[in-house]
Amino acid sequence: MNKENVFLVVGGDLRQVYTAKKLAENNKVYAAGFDNNIIGDINVIHVDHKLELPEIADYIILPLPASQNGVFVNAPFCRNNIPLTSLAPLLKCDGIIFGGKIDPSTMKIFNKCGIKTVDYFEREELNVLNAVPTAEGAVQIAMEEMASTIYGQKVLITGFGRISKVLIKILNGLGADITVTARKYSDLSWAEIYGCKTVHTSALENIIGEYDLIFNTVPAVILNEKCLNQIKNDALIIDLASKPGGVDFDTAGKLGLKVVWALSLPGKIAPVTSGEIIACTILNILKERRYTDD
């Protein structure tokens, strides 16, 4: 098979393992930051943390997030640290470093080296497709944590973004009685078309006590002390929002409420799918650049 590009995948969790495997279907792929060659794919060439490659890479793929501290690559499967500064000599002068949630410190290092960087986590197609494993994982948590079936349960979803839309589709299939809260009236109209009851967010405190299962998708503390004081003692709250989350966790703890803050579900629930989504997103970006150059 004709190998079009040379990729170097550095660090990450199981998602990056499957990112490397997917890219290797039609490209030459090296992988570093994975001790004991855990990738185990004959099409992916394993290199150790010293990054001694026999050739220069066209593209370097960093994980999500790219770094935890702005100094080293986020590489949980590697015992040795891989400095971000060690990557520049491995990349062609017109190459690109791809990463997810690239922080300012990491970006500064690459900019200083004159390296072009692309944050694949900013791509809409990645976030749309990632909503599926997030929603499936959230429902899995609900099934494991609740003593009752989801069928017939009164379920509240706060927010009406990508994850909420997929959640509604799954929960409708399970026979849940769903209510959606949102601030935009256009979102409430769409939620009605999706077959849900709707309530404006301003009235959340007045109705939240009716629900057995609550999914929060709003990345702001929407479930504050006033709301939490109205929630049933045996209700389950699953917070799907990124940091700082959407729940006043201190108050919830004092009230004895059951809250699951379900972060990074795609990588935990479906690393194969999530890794392939990252790979396909990167290939989409490269296709767009090729069309632009032409």
ChimeraX commands (.cxc) that place a marker at each C-alpha (Angstrom):
marker #1 position 0.00,0.00,0.00 radius 0.5
marker #1 position 1.34,3.44,-0.91 radius 0.5
marker #1 position 2.03,5.40,2.25 radius 0.5
marker #1 position 1.08,9.04,1.65 radius 0.5
marker #1 position 2.30,10.80,4.80 radius 0.5
marker #1 position 4.54,10.17,7.78 radius 0.5
marker #1 position 2.78,10.65,11.12 radius 0.5
marker #1 position 4.30,10.58,14.60 radius 0.5
marker #1 position 1.73,9.93,17.33 radius 0.5
marker #1 position 3.14,10.94,20.72 radius 0.5
marker #1 position 1.55,10.14,24.08 radius 0.5
marker #1 position -2.06,9.90,25.14 radius 0.5
marker #1 position -4.41,7.22,26.40 radius 0.5
marker #1 position -6.22,4.43,24.56 radius 0.5
marker #1 position -7.79,6.96,22.21 radius 0.5
marker #1 position -4.39,7.72,20.72 radius 0.5
marker #1 position -3.66,4.02,20.36 radius 0.5
marker #1 position -6.64,3.74,18.02 radius 0.5
marker #1 position -5.87,7.08,16.38 radius 0.5
marker #1 position -2.50,5.62,15.37 radius 0.5
marker #1 position -4.08,2.40,14.11 radius 0.5
marker #1 position -6.62,4.29,12.02 radius 0.5
marker #1 position -4.00,6.59,10.48 radius 0.5
marker #1 position -1.80,3.58,9.70 radius 0.5
marker #1 position -4.40,2.19,7.30 radius 0.5
marker #1 position -3.14,4.52,4.56 radius 0.5
marker #1 position -0.09,6.26,6.00 radius 0.5
marker #1 position 3.25,5.53,7.63 radius 0.5
marker #1 position 2.85,5.91,11.38 radius 0.5
marker #1 position 5.36,5.99,14.22 radius 0.5
marker #1 position 4.16,5.97,17.84 radius 0.5
marker #1 position 6.02,7.08,20.97 radius 0.5
marker #1 position 5.02,7.37,24.59 radius 0.5
marker #1 position 3.58,3.88,24.81 radius 0.5
marker #1 position 5.76,1.60,26.93 radius 0.5
marker #1 position 5.98,-2.09,26.05 radius 0.5
marker #1 position 4.56,-1.35,22.60 radius 0.5
marker #1 position 0.98,-1.56,23.87 radius 0.5
marker #1 position -0.32,-0.54,20.47 radius 0.5
marker #1 position 0.54,-3.98,19.15 radius 0.5
marker #1 position -0.19,-3.22,15.50 radius 0.5
marker #1 position 2.33,-4.31,12.86 radius 0.5
marker #1 position 1.38,-1.26,10.79 radius 0.5
marker #1 position 2.39,1.14,13.59 radius 0.5
marker #1 position 6.14,1.48,14.18 radius 0.5
marker #1 position 6.98,1.72,17.88 radius 0.5
marker #1 position 9.72,4.10,19.05 radius 0.5
marker #1 position 10.77,4.74,22.63 radius 0.5
marker #1 position 10.61,7.97,24.63 radius 0.5
marker #1 position 13.96,9.14,23.18 radius 0.5
marker #1 position 12.13,9.73,19.87 radius 0.5
marker #1 position 14.90,8.37,17.65 radius 0.5
marker #1 position 13.12,8.30,14.29 radius 0.5
marker #1 position 14.80,7.16,11.05 radius 0.5
marker #1 position 13.01,9.95,9.19 radius 0.5
marker #1 position 11.35,13.32,9.74 radius 0.5
marker #1 position 7.58,13.38,10.21 radius 0.5
marker #1 position 5.12,15.32,8.10 radius 0.5
marker #1 position 2.75,15.59,11.04 radius 0.5
marker #1 position 2.94,15.07,14.79 radius 0.5
marker #1 position -0.22,14.06,16.66 radius 0.5
marker #1 position -0.50,14.94,20.33 radius 0.5
marker #1 position -3.26,13.70,22.67 radius 0.5
marker #1 position -6.30,15.29,24.26 radius 0.5
marker #1 position -5.23,17.25,26.22 radius 0.5
marker #1 position -1.86,17.73,24.54 radius 0.5
marker #1 position -0.13,18.53,27.83 radius 0.5
marker #1 position -1.09,18.62,31.50 radius 0.5
marker #1 position 1.51,21.20,32.49 radius 0.5
marker #1 position 2.76,23.02,29.39 radius 0.5
marker #1 position 6.16,21.32,29.70 radius 0.5
marker #1 position 5.77,17.62,28.86 radius 0.5
marker #1 position 3.54,15.68,26.49 radius 0.5
marker #1 position 0.55,14.10,28.23 radius 0.5
marker #1 position 1.75,10.47,28.12 radius 0.5
marker #1 position 0.13,8.32,30.83 radius 0.5
marker #1 position 1.40,5.07,29.28 radius 0.5
marker #1 position 5.05,6.17,29.40 radius 0.5
marker #1 position 7.27,6.05,32.48 radius 0.5
marker #1 position 9.56,8.75,31.11 radius 0.5
marker #1 position 8.69,12.39,30.48 radius 0.5
marker #1 position 8.67,13.58,26.88 radius 0.5
marker #1 position 9.49,17.32,26.72 radius 0.5
marker #1 position 7.41,19.37,24.31 radius 0.5
marker #1 position 10.63,21.05,23.18 radius 0.5
marker #1 position 11.93,17.70,21.89 radius 0.5
marker #1 position 9.33,17.56,19.12 radius 0.5
marker #1 position 10.48,20.39,16.85 radius 0.5
marker #1 position 13.53,18.57,15.36 radius 0.5
marker #1 position 11.29,15.64,14.41 radius 0.5
marker #1 position 9.00,17.69,12.17 radius 0.5
marker #1 position 9.47,18.90,8.61 radius 0.5
marker #1 position 9.77,22.67,8.26 radius 0.5
marker #1 position 6.30,22.89,6.70 radius 0.5
marker #1 position 4.81,20.25,9.00 radius 0.5
marker #1 position 1.97,20.59,11.51 radius 0.5
marker #1 position 1.53,19.56,15.11 radius 0.5
marker #1 position -2.03,18.51,15.91 radius 0.5
marker #1 position -3.27,18.38,19.49 radius 0.5
marker #1 position -6.40,18.63,21.60 radius 0.5
marker #1 position -7.06,21.46,24.05 radius 0.5
marker #1 position -3.65,22.98,23.42 radius 0.5
marker #1 position -2.96,25.28,26.37 radius 0.5
marker #1 position -1.25,28.70,26.00 radius 0.5
marker #1 position 2.07,27.49,27.47 radius 0.5
marker #1 position 2.26,24.62,24.99 radius 0.5
marker #1 position 1.25,26.89,22.12 radius 0.5
marker #1 position 3.97,29.36,23.12 radius 0.5
marker #1 position 6.65,26.66,22.89 radius 0.5
marker #1 position 5.58,25.67,19.38 radius 0.5
marker #1 position 5.17,29.27,18.21 radius 0.5
marker #1 position 8.69,30.05,19.40 radius 0.5
marker #1 position 9.94,27.21,17.18 radius 0.5
marker #1 position 7.93,28.52,14.24 radius 0.5
marker #1 position 5.74,25.40,14.16 radius 0.5
marker #1 position 2.19,25.53,12.88 radius 0.5
marker #1 position -0.29,24.00,15.33 radius 0.5
marker #1 position -3.90,22.92,14.90 radius 0.5
marker #1 position -6.25,22.13,17.79 radius 0.5
marker #1 position -8.48,19.32,16.54 radius 0.5
marker #1 position -10.73,19.65,19.60 radius 0.5
marker #1 position -12.04,22.91,18.13 radius 0.5
marker #1 position -13.51,21.06,15.15 radius 0.5
marker #1 position -17.28,20.78,15.08 radius 0.5
marker #1 position -17.37,17.32,13.50 radius 0.5
marker #1 position -15.24,15.92,16.32 radius 0.5
marker #1 position -17.47,17.41,19.00 radius 0.5
marker #1 position -20.65,16.26,17.28 radius 0.5
marker #1 position -19.42,12.68,16.93 radius 0.5
marker #1 position -18.00,12.69,20.47 radius 0.5
marker #1 position -21.49,13.49,21.75 radius 0.5
marker #1 position -22.52,9.91,20.93 radius 0.5
marker #1 position -20.13,8.07,23.31 radius 0.5
marker #1 position -20.71,10.80,25.89 radius 0.5
marker #1 position -24.47,10.29,25.79 radius 0.5
marker #1 position -24.18,6.50,25.72 radius 0.5
marker #1 position -21.80,6.62,28.67 radius 0.5
marker #1 position -24.15,8.87,30.61 radius 0.5
marker #1 position -27.04,6.46,30.11 radius 0.5
marker #1 position -24.79,3.56,31.12 radius 0.5
marker #1 position -23.96,5.36,34.38 radius 0.5
marker #1 position -27.65,5.99,35.03 radius 0.5
marker #1 position -28.48,2.31,34.52 radius 0.5
marker #1 position -25.69,1.26,36.88 radius 0.5
marker #1 position -26.49,3.78,39.61 radius 0.5
marker #1 position -30.29,3.64,39.66 radius 0.5
marker #1 position -32.38,0.90,41.25 radius 0.5
marker #1 position -35.18,1.50,38.75 radius 0.5
marker #1 position -35.49,1.28,34.99 radius 0.5
marker #1 position -35.19,4.42,32.91 radius 0.5
marker #1 position -38.51,3.49,31.31 radius 0.5
marker #1 position -41.18,5.74,32.78 radius 0.5
marker #1 position -38.73,7.83,34.82 radius 0.5
marker #1 position -39.11,11.60,34.90 radius 0.5
marker #1 position -35.83,12.82,33.42 radius 0.5
marker #1 position -34.56,16.40,33.31 radius 0.5
marker #1 position -31.87,17.54,30.86 radius 0.5
marker #1 position -30.40,20.99,31.42 radius 0.5
marker #1 position -29.13,22.60,28.24 radius 0.5
marker #1 position -29.81,21.77,24.61 radius 0.5
marker #1 position -26.47,21.31,22.89 radius 0.5
marker #1 position -24.91,18.42,21.00 radius 0.5
marker #1 position -24.87,16.00,23.94 radius 0.5
marker #1 position -28.45,16.78,24.94 radius 0.5
marker #1 position -29.73,16.08,21.45 radius 0.5
marker #1 position -28.13,12.63,21.39 radius 0.5
marker #1 position -29.28,11.95,24.97 radius 0.5
marker #1 position -32.86,12.74,24.01 radius 0.5
marker #1 position -32.72,10.27,21.13 radius 0.5
marker #1 position -31.43,7.47,23.41 radius 0.5
marker #1 position -33.74,8.24,26.34 radius 0.5
marker #1 position -36.78,8.47,24.08 radius 0.5
marker #1 position -36.00,4.97,22.88 radius 0.5
marker #1 position -35.91,3.78,26.49 radius 0.5
marker #1 position -39.31,5.27,27.27 radius 0.5
marker #1 position -38.23,8.10,29.57 radius 0.5
marker #1 position -40.46,11.10,30.29 radius 0.5
marker #1 position -38.08,13.91,29.28 radius 0.5
marker #1 position -38.07,17.61,30.10 radius 0.5
marker #1 position -35.46,20.01,28.71 radius 0.5
marker #1 position -34.48,23.37,30.18 radius 0.5
marker #1 position -32.70,26.02,28.13 radius 0.5
marker #1 position -32.26,29.78,28.03 radius 0.5
marker #1 position -32.88,30.30,24.32 radius 0.5
marker #1 position -36.48,30.07,23.22 radius 0.5
marker #1 position -35.30,28.71,19.88 radius 0.5
marker #1 position -33.70,25.78,21.75 radius 0.5
marker #1 position -36.93,25.17,23.64 radius 0.5
marker #1 position -38.81,25.09,20.34 radius 0.5
marker #1 position -36.40,22.53,18.93 radius 0.5
marker #1 position -36.66,20.45,22.09 radius 0.5
marker #1 position -40.43,20.35,21.63 radius 0.5
marker #1 position -39.94,19.09,18.08 radius 0.5
marker #1 position -37.69,16.38,19.56 radius 0.5
marker #1 position -40.72,15.29,21.59 radius 0.5
marker #1 position -39.73,16.75,24.96 radius 0.5
marker #1 position -41.49,18.89,27.51 radius 0.5
marker #1 position -39.73,22.21,27.96 radius 0.5
marker #1 position -39.12,24.73,30.74 radius 0.5
marker #1 position -37.16,27.96,30.60 radius 0.5
marker #1 position -33.99,27.88,32.71 radius 0.5
marker #1 position -35.29,30.79,34.80 radius 0.5
marker #1 position -37.95,28.44,36.22 radius 0.5
marker #1 position -35.53,25.59,36.99 radius 0.5
marker #1 position -35.72,26.02,40.77 radius 0.5
marker #1 position -39.51,25.67,40.67 radius 0.5
marker #1 position -39.64,22.35,38.81 radius 0.5
marker #1 position -36.42,20.50,39.58 radius 0.5
marker #1 position -37.91,18.67,42.56 radius 0.5
marker #1 position -40.14,16.61,40.27 radius 0.5
marker #1 position -37.35,14.59,38.65 radius 0.5
marker #1 position -35.75,11.24,39.45 radius 0.5
marker #1 position -32.83,11.58,37.04 radius 0.5
marker #1 position -31.07,14.82,36.11 radius 0.5
marker #1 position -28.47,15.24,33.37 radius 0.5
marker #1 position -26.60,18.54,33.34 radius 0.5
marker #1 position -24.81,19.63,30.16 radius 0.5
marker #1 position -24.36,23.32,30.99 radius 0.5
marker #1 position -20.70,24.27,31.75 radius 0.5
marker #1 position -21.67,26.72,34.49 radius 0.5
marker #1 position -22.96,26.18,38.03 radius 0.5
marker #1 position -26.62,25.99,37.10 radius 0.5
marker #1 position -27.50,23.53,39.88 radius 0.5
marker #1 position -26.80,25.96,42.70 radius 0.5
marker #1 position -27.77,25.81,46.37 radius 0.5
marker #1 position -31.34,26.95,45.75 radius 0.5
marker #1 position -31.91,24.28,43.10 radius 0.5
marker #1 position -30.19,21.53,45.05 radius 0.5
marker #1 position -32.39,22.16,48.08 radius 0.5
marker #1 position -35.42,21.31,45.93 radius 0.5
marker #1 position -34.10,18.01,44.52 radius 0.5
marker #1 position -35.42,14.67,45.76 radius 0.5
marker #1 position -33.12,12.92,48.23 radius 0.5
marker #1 position -33.03,9.77,46.10 radius 0.5
marker #1 position -32.59,11.51,42.74 radius 0.5
marker #1 position -29.49,10.89,40.64 radius 0.5
marker #1 position -27.57,13.83,39.15 radius 0.5
marker #1 position -25.14,13.14,36.31 radius 0.5
marker #1 position -23.00,16.15,35.44 radius 0.5
marker #1 position -21.62,15.98,31.90 radius 0.5
marker #1 position -20.23,19.51,31.88 radius 0.5
marker #1 position -16.53,20.25,31.61 radius 0.5
marker #1 position -14.71,21.98,34.47 radius 0.5
marker #1 position -15.83,23.68,36.68 radius 0.5
marker #1 position -18.96,21.59,36.15 radius 0.5
marker #1 position -22.57,22.58,36.54 radius 0.5
marker #1 position -23.20,21.50,40.14 radius 0.5
marker #1 position -22.40,23.14,43.48 radius 0.5
marker #1 position -20.62,20.00,44.66 radius 0.5
marker #1 position -20.03,21.22,48.22 radius 0.5
marker #1 position -23.72,21.86,48.80 radius 0.5
marker #1 position -24.69,18.61,47.10 radius 0.5
marker #1 position -22.35,16.74,49.45 radius 0.5
marker #1 position -23.80,18.42,52.53 radius 0.5
marker #1 position -27.31,17.54,51.39 radius 0.5
marker #1 position -26.33,13.92,50.76 radius 0.5
marker #1 position -27.33,14.07,47.10 radius 0.5
marker #1 position -25.96,11.50,44.69 radius 0.5
marker #1 position -23.89,13.26,42.03 radius 0.5
marker #1 position -21.68,11.68,39.37 radius 0.5
marker #1 position -19.36,14.08,37.59 radius 0.5
marker #1 position -18.77,12.16,34.38 radius 0.5
marker #1 position -15.76,13.76,32.70 radius 0.5
marker #1 position -14.01,12.52,29.53 radius 0.5
marker #1 position -16.56,9.81,28.82 radius 0.5
marker #1 position -15.59,9.21,25.16 radius 0.5
marker #1 position -12.10,8.04,26.14 radius 0.5
marker #1 position -13.39,5.89,28.99 radius 0.5
marker #1 position -16.49,4.39,27.37 radius 0.5
marker #1 position -15.48,4.05,23.72 radius 0.5
marker #1 position -11.74,4.60,23.14 radius 0.5
marker #1 position -11.83,2.82,19.77 radius 0.5
marker #1 position -14.55,5.07,18.39 radius 0.5
marker #1 position -13.07,8.17,20.01 radius 0.5
marker #1 position -9.61,7.48,18.61 radius 0.5
marker #1 position -10.97,6.90,15.13 radius 0.5
marker #1 position -12.93,10.16,15.38 radius 0.5
marker #1 position -9.69,12.02,16.14 radius 0.5
marker #1 position -7.93,10.36,13.20 radius 0.5
marker #1 position -10.76,11.13,10.78 radius 0.5
marker #1 position -10.92,14.74,11.98 radius 0.5
marker #1 position -7.19,15.18,11.33 radius 0.5
marker #1 position -7.57,13.67,7.86 radius 0.5
marker #1 position -10.48,16.04,7.18 radius 0.5
marker #1 position -8.29,19.00,8.12 radius 0.5
marker #1 position -5.55,17.81,5.78 radius 0.5
marker #1 position -8.04,17.35,2.93 radius 0.5
marker #1 position -9.30,20.90,3.43 radius 0.5
marker #1 position -5.75,22.24,3.38 radius 0.5
marker #1 position -5.02,20.30,0.20 radius 0.5
marker #1 position -8.09,21.78,-1.50 radius 0.5
marker #1 position -7.08,25.26,-0.35 radius 0.5
marker #1 position -3.53,24.82,-1.64 radius 0.5
marker #1 position -4.84,23.62,-4.99 radius 0.5
marker link #1:1,2 radius 0.2
marker link #1:2,3 radius 0.2
marker link #1:3,4 radius 0.2
marker link #1:4,5 radius 0.2
marker link #1:5,6 radius 0.2
marker link #1:6,7 radius 0.2
marker link #1:7,8 radius 0.2
marker link #1:8,9 radius 0.2
marker link #1:9,10 radius 0.2
marker link #1:10,11 radius 0.2
marker link #1:11,12 radius 0.2
marker link #1:12,13 radius 0.2
marker link #1:13,14 radius 0.2
marker link #1:14,15 radius 0.2
marker link #1:15,16 radius 0.2
marker link #1:16,17 radius 0.2
marker link #1:17,18 radius 0.2
marker link #1:18,19 radius 0.2
marker link #1:19,20 radius 0.2
marker link #1:20,21 radius 0.2
marker link #1:21,22 radius 0.2
marker link #1:22,23 radius 0.2
marker link #1:23,24 radius 0.2
marker link #1:24,25 radius 0.2
marker link #1:25,26 radius 0.2
marker link #1:26,27 radius 0.2
marker link #1:27,28 radius 0.2
marker link #1:28,29 radius 0.2
marker link #1:29,30 radius 0.2
marker link #1:30,31 radius 0.2
marker link #1:31,32 radius 0.2
marker link #1:32,33 radius 0.2
marker link #1:33,34 radius 0.2
marker link #1:34,35 radius 0.2
marker link #1:35,36 radius 0.2
marker link #1:36,37 radius 0.2
marker link #1:37,38 radius 0.2
marker link #1:38,39 radius 0.2
marker link #1:39,40 radius 0.2
marker link #1:40,41 radius 0.2
marker link #1:41,42 radius 0.2
marker link #1:42,43 radius 0.2
marker link #1:43,44 radius 0.2
marker link #1:44,45 radius 0.2
marker link #1:45,46 radius 0.2
marker link #1:46,47 radius 0.2
marker link #1:47,48 radius 0.2
marker link #1:48,49 radius 0.2
marker link #1:49,50 radius 0.2
marker link #1:50,51 radius 0.2
marker link #1:51,52 radius 0.2
marker link #1:52,53 radius 0.2
marker link #1:53,54 radius 0.2
marker link #1:54,55 radius 0.2
marker link #1:55,56 radius 0.2
marker link #1:56,57 radius 0.2
marker link #1:57,58 radius 0.2
marker link #1:58,59 radius 0.2
marker link #1:59,60 radius 0.2
marker link #1:60,61 radius 0.2
marker link #1:61,62 radius 0.2
marker link #1:62,63 radius 0.2
marker link #1:63,64 radius 0.2
marker link #1:64,65 radius 0.2
marker link #1:65,66 radius 0.2
marker link #1:66,67 radius 0.2
marker link #1:67,68 radius 0.2
marker link #1:68,69 radius 0.2
marker link #1:69,70 radius 0.2
marker link #1:70,71 radius 0.2
marker link #1:71,72 radius 0.2
marker link #1:72,73 radius 0.2
marker link #1:73,74 radius 0.2
marker link #1:74,75 radius 0.2
marker link #1:75,76 radius 0.2
marker link #1:76,77 radius 0.2
marker link #1:77,78 radius 0.2
marker link #1:78,79 radius 0.2
marker link #1:79,80 radius 0.2
marker link #1:80,81 radius 0.2
marker link #1:81,82 radius 0.2
marker link #1:82,83 radius 0.2
marker link #1:83,84 radius 0.2
marker link #1:84,85 radius 0.2
marker link #1:85,86 radius 0.2
marker link #1:86,87 radius 0.2
marker link #1:87,88 radius 0.2
marker link #1:88,89 radius 0.2
marker link #1:89,90 radius 0.2
marker link #1:90,91 radius 0.2
marker link #1:91,92 radius 0.2
marker link #1:92,93 radius 0.2
marker link #1:93,94 radius 0.2
marker link #1:94,95 radius 0.2
marker link #1:95,96 radius 0.2
marker link #1:96,97 radius 0.2
marker link #1:97,98 radius 0.2
marker link #1:98,99 radius 0.2
marker link #1:99,100 radius 0.2
marker link #1:100,101 radius 0.2
marker link #1:101,102 radius 0.2
marker link #1:102,103 radius 0.2
marker link #1:103,104 radius 0.2
marker link #1:104,105 radius 0.2
marker link #1:105,106 radius 0.2
marker link #1:106,107 radius 0.2
marker link #1:107,108 radius 0.2
marker link #1:108,109 radius 0.2
marker link #1:109,110 radius 0.2
marker link #1:110,111 radius 0.2
marker link #1:111,112 radius 0.2
marker link #1:112,113 radius 0.2
marker link #1:113,114 radius 0.2
marker link #1:114,115 radius 0.2
marker link #1:115,116 radius 0.2
marker link #1:116,117 radius 0.2
marker link #1:117,118 radius 0.2
marker link #1:118,119 radius 0.2
marker link #1:119,120 radius 0.2
marker link #1:120,121 radius 0.2
marker link #1:121,122 radius 0.2
marker link #1:122,123 radius 0.2
marker link #1:123,124 radius 0.2
marker link #1:124,125 radius 0.2
marker link #1:125,126 radius 0.2
marker link #1:126,127 radius 0.2
marker link #1:127,128 radius 0.2
marker link #1:128,129 radius 0.2
marker link #1:129,130 radius 0.2
marker link #1:130,131 radius 0.2
marker link #1:131,132 radius 0.2
marker link #1:132,133 radius 0.2
marker link #1:133,134 radius 0.2
marker link #1:134,135 radius 0.2
marker link #1:135,136 radius 0.2
marker link #1:136,137 radius 0.2
marker link #1:137,138 radius 0.2
marker link #1:138,139 radius 0.2
marker link #1:139,140 radius 0.2
marker link #1:140,141 radius 0.2
marker link #1:141,142 radius 0.2
marker link #1:142,143 radius 0.2
marker link #1:143,144 radius 0.2
marker link #1:144,145 radius 0.2
marker link #1:145,146 radius 0.2
marker link #1:146,147 radius 0.2
marker link #1:147,148 radius 0.2
marker link #1:148,149 radius 0.2
marker link #1:149,150 radius 0.2
marker link #1:150,151 radius 0.2
marker link #1:151,152 radius 0.2
marker link #1:152,153 radius 0.2
marker link #1:153,154 radius 0.2
marker link #1:154,155 radius 0.2
marker link #1:155,156 radius 0.2
marker link #1:156,157 radius 0.2
marker link #1:157,158 radius 0.2
marker link #1:158,159 radius 0.2
marker link #1:159,160 radius 0.2
marker link #1:160,161 radius 0.2
marker link #1:161,162 radius 0.2
marker link #1:162,163 radius 0.2
marker link #1:163,164 radius 0.2
marker link #1:164,165 radius 0.2
marker link #1:165,166 radius 0.2
marker link #1:166,167 radius 0.2
marker link #1:167,168 radius 0.2
marker link #1:168,169 radius 0.2
marker link #1:169,170 radius 0.2
marker link #1:170,171 radius 0.2
marker link #1:171,172 radius 0.2
marker link #1:172,173 radius 0.2
marker link #1:173,174 radius 0.2
marker link #1:174,175 radius 0.2
marker link #1:175,176 radius 0.2
marker link #1:176,177 radius 0.2
marker link #1:177,178 radius 0.2
marker link #1:178,179 radius 0.2
marker link #1:179,180 radius 0.2
marker link #1:180,181 radius 0.2
marker link #1:181,182 radius 0.2
marker link #1:182,183 radius 0.2
marker link #1:183,184 radius 0.2
marker link #1:184,185 radius 0.2
marker link #1:185,186 radius 0.2
marker link #1:186,187 radius 0.2
marker link #1:187,188 radius 0.2
marker link #1:188,189 radius 0.2
marker link #1:189,190 radius 0.2
marker link #1:190,191 radius 0.2
marker link #1:191,192 radius 0.2
marker link #1:192,193 radius 0.2
marker link #1:193,194 radius 0.2
marker link #1:194,195 radius 0.2
marker link #1:195,196 radius 0.2
marker link #1:196,197 radius 0.2
marker link #1:197,198 radius 0.2
marker link #1:198,199 radius 0.2
marker link #1:199,200 radius 0.2
marker link #1:200,201 radius 0.2
marker link #1:201,202 radius 0.2
marker link #1:202,203 radius 0.2
marker link #1:203,204 radius 0.2
marker link #1:204,205 radius 0.2
marker link #1:205,206 radius 0.2
marker link #1:206,207 radius 0.2
marker link #1:207,208 radius 0.2
marker link #1:208,209 radius 0.2
marker link #1:209,210 radius 0.2
marker link #1:210,211 radius 0.2
marker link #1:211,212 radius 0.2
marker link #1:212,213 radius 0.2
marker link #1:213,214 radius 0.2
marker link #1:214,215 radius 0.2
marker link #1:215,216 radius 0.2
marker link #1:216,217 radius 0.2
marker link #1:217,218 radius 0.2
marker link #1:218,219 radius 0.2
marker link #1:219,220 radius 0.2
marker link #1:220,221 radius 0.2
marker link #1:221,222 radius 0.2
marker link #1:222,223 radius 0.2
marker link #1:223,224 radius 0.2
marker link #1:224,225 radius 0.2
marker link #1:225,226 radius 0.2
marker link #1:226,227 radius 0.2
marker link #1:227,228 radius 0.2
marker link #1:228,229 radius 0.2
marker link #1:229,230 radius 0.2
marker link #1:230,231 radius 0.2
marker link #1:231,232 radius 0.2
marker link #1:232,233 radius 0.2
marker link #1:233,234 radius 0.2
marker link #1:234,235 radius 0.2
marker link #1:235,236 radius 0.2
marker link #1:236,237 radius 0.2
marker link #1:237,238 radius 0.2
marker link #1:238,239 radius 0.2
marker link #1:239,240 radius 0.2
marker link #1:240,241 radius 0.2
marker link #1:241,242 radius 0.2
marker link #1:242,243 radius 0.2
marker link #1:243,244 radius 0.2
marker link #1:244,245 radius 0.2
marker link #1:245,246 radius 0.2
marker link #1:246,247 radius 0.2
marker link #1:247,248 radius 0.2
marker link #1:248,249 radius 0.2
marker link #1:249,250 radius 0.2
marker link #1:250,251 radius 0.2
marker link #1:251,252 radius 0.2
marker link #1:252,253 radius 0.2
marker link #1:253,254 radius 0.2
marker link #1:254,255 radius 0.2
marker link #1:255,256 radius 0.2
marker link #1:256,257 radius 0.2
marker link #1:257,258 radius 0.2
marker link #1:258,259 radius 0.2
marker link #1:259,260 radius 0.2
marker link #1:260,261 radius 0.2
marker link #1:261,262 radius 0.2
marker link #1:262,263 radius 0.2
marker link #1:263,264 radius 0.2
marker link #1:264,265 radius 0.2
marker link #1:265,266 radius 0.2
marker link #1:266,267 radius 0.2
marker link #1:267,268 radius 0.2
marker link #1:268,269 radius 0.2
marker link #1:269,270 radius 0.2
marker link #1:270,271 radius 0.2
marker link #1:271,272 radius 0.2
marker link #1:272,273 radius 0.2
marker link #1:273,274 radius 0.2
marker link #1:274,275 radius 0.2
marker link #1:275,276 radius 0.2
marker link #1:276,277 radius 0.2
marker link #1:277,278 radius 0.2
marker link #1:278,279 radius 0.2
marker link #1:279,280 radius 0.2
marker link #1:280,281 radius 0.2
marker link #1:281,282 radius 0.2
marker link #1:282,283 radius 0.2
marker link #1:283,284 radius 0.2
marker link #1:284,285 radius 0.2
marker link #1:285,286 radius 0.2
marker link #1:286,287 radius 0.2
marker link #1:287,288 radius 0.2
marker link #1:288,289 radius 0.2
marker link #1:289,290 radius 0.2
marker link #1:290,291 radius 0.2
marker link #1:291,292 radius 0.2
marker link #1:292,293 radius 0.2
marker link #1:293,294 radius 0.2
view
